[in-house]
Amino acid sequence: MWRKSSKSADASQCVEVRHDLAAVRDSKNPEVVVSLERRALAQLTAFARGRR
């Protein structure tokens, strides 16, 4: 199961996060999945929010 930000509404240009928080994918190209450790995902989201 994948989820995307509630702020993205119906936009198709989103990054989706897998339910176990161990992978992300581009909603335009869902076949490509990038596996991440939870710590790396936390760092990525902090960077995206501007909280480096």
CORHU-V918958 format. One record per residue. N is the residue number from 0. RES is the residue in one letter. PHI is phi as a letter, one per 20 degrees, with the letter a starting at -180 (none if undefined). OMEGA is omega in whole degrees, -180 to 180 (999 if undefined). NEAR is the number of other C-alpha atoms within 12 Angstrom. Layout:
# CORHU-V918958
N;RES;PHI;OMEGA;NEAR
N;RES;PHI;OMEGA;NEAR
This chain:
# CORHU-V918958
0;M;none;-178;14
1;W;d;177;20
2;R;c;177;22
3;K;c;-177;23
4;S;g;176;18
5;S;f;179;11
6;K;f;-179;12
7;S;e;-179;14
8;A;l;-179;11
9;D;d;-180;11
10;A;f;-179;15
11;S;e;-179;17
12;Q;d;-174;17
13;C;c;170;22
14;V;e;180;29
15;E;d;-179;33
16;V;d;178;28
17;R;f;-174;25
18;H;g;-179;14
19;D;e;178;16
20;L;m;-178;24
21;A;d;-180;21
22;A;a;175;27
23;V;c;176;32
24;R;b;177;28
25;D;e;-177;22
26;S;f;177;23
27;K;f;-177;14
28;N;c;-172;15
29;P;f;179;21
30;E;f;-178;11
31;V;e;-178;14
32;V;d;178;19
33;V;d;179;20
34;S;e;-179;18
35;L;c;168;19
36;E;e;-178;16
37;R;g;179;18
38;R;f;179;14
39;A;f;177;17
40;L;f;178;24
41;A;f;178;20
42;Q;f;179;16
43;L;f;-179;21
44;T;f;177;20
45;A;f;178;13
46;F;f;-179;12
47;A;f;178;12
48;R;e;179;10
49;G;n;-178;9
50;R;d;-177;10
51;R;h;999;10
